[in-house]
Amino acid sequence: MIKVIYWSGTGNTKNMAEYIGQGIKEKGKEVDVLEISNATENDIVSAEILALGCPAMGCEELEDSEVIPFIEANEALMKDKKVVLFGSYGWGNGEWMETWKEQMESLGAKLVTDPLIVNEFTQGQDEEICLGYGRQIVG
Ligand SMILES: Cc1cc2nc3c(=O)[nH]c(=O)nc-3n(C[C@H](O)[C@H](O)[C@H](O)COP(=O)(O)O)c2cc1C
């Protein structure tokens, strides 16, 4: 089971999560797409691959009321976990994702592939990019 766990304020990262999930399904893999507020420790433990999504917030930071606490609470479970990171951004250059990737690697997570970032969410363009990313994760 692949778990796609995300936080989204205005729906862009949610769109990414849903299309990534669809791409995974197209490859015949079971997938669970859920908001981070509904995710539990067991979702991480049972995930064959853990795909985490969060947009750029603060000043090139992760969302601080749900995402940062979730990662902090589950730091120990990230060791040797196969992880994929994705998220939407606005005006920045993707720095938040670079920082997040380094954080996850320092916790011992194994990044399956490079993170996926998209600017806001462009209808007619980003659906296909996210579907393709989902397929790519499965390999
Ligand atoms: C409070 C706040 C802070 C933000 N900070 C950044 C930022 O530092 N860098 C950036 O590129 N975009 C930033 N953005 C833009 C969001 O990342 C962008 O709108 C993204 O598409 C939101 O994704 P969501 O719809 O999943 O919430 C910020 C947006 C908000 C509301």
The ligand as an ORCA input file, in Angstrom:
! r2SCAN-3c Opt
* xyz 0 1
  C       0.733     32.066      4.332
  C       1.314     31.720      2.990
  C       2.680     31.686      2.844
  C       3.254     31.367      1.608
  N       4.631     31.346      1.487
  C       5.165     31.028      0.281
  C       6.587     30.988      0.121
  O       7.362     31.214      1.045
  N       7.085     30.675     -1.108
  C       6.270     30.421     -2.186
  O       6.760     30.127     -3.270
  N       4.909     30.447     -2.053
  C       4.358     30.729     -0.857
  N       2.990     30.752     -0.729
  C       2.145     30.419     -1.902
  C       1.636     28.992     -1.808
  O       2.701     28.065     -1.643
  C       0.889     28.643     -3.099
  O      -0.228     29.497     -3.241
  C       0.449     27.204     -3.154
  O      -0.113     26.949     -4.431
  C      -0.596     26.889     -2.076
  O      -0.885     25.511     -2.126
  P      -2.222     24.925     -1.511
  O      -3.351     25.361     -2.439
  O      -2.027     23.459     -1.515
  O      -2.372     25.503     -0.134
  C       2.410     31.064      0.501
  C       1.013     31.123      0.666
  C       0.469     31.437      1.888
  C      -1.030     31.470      2.040
*
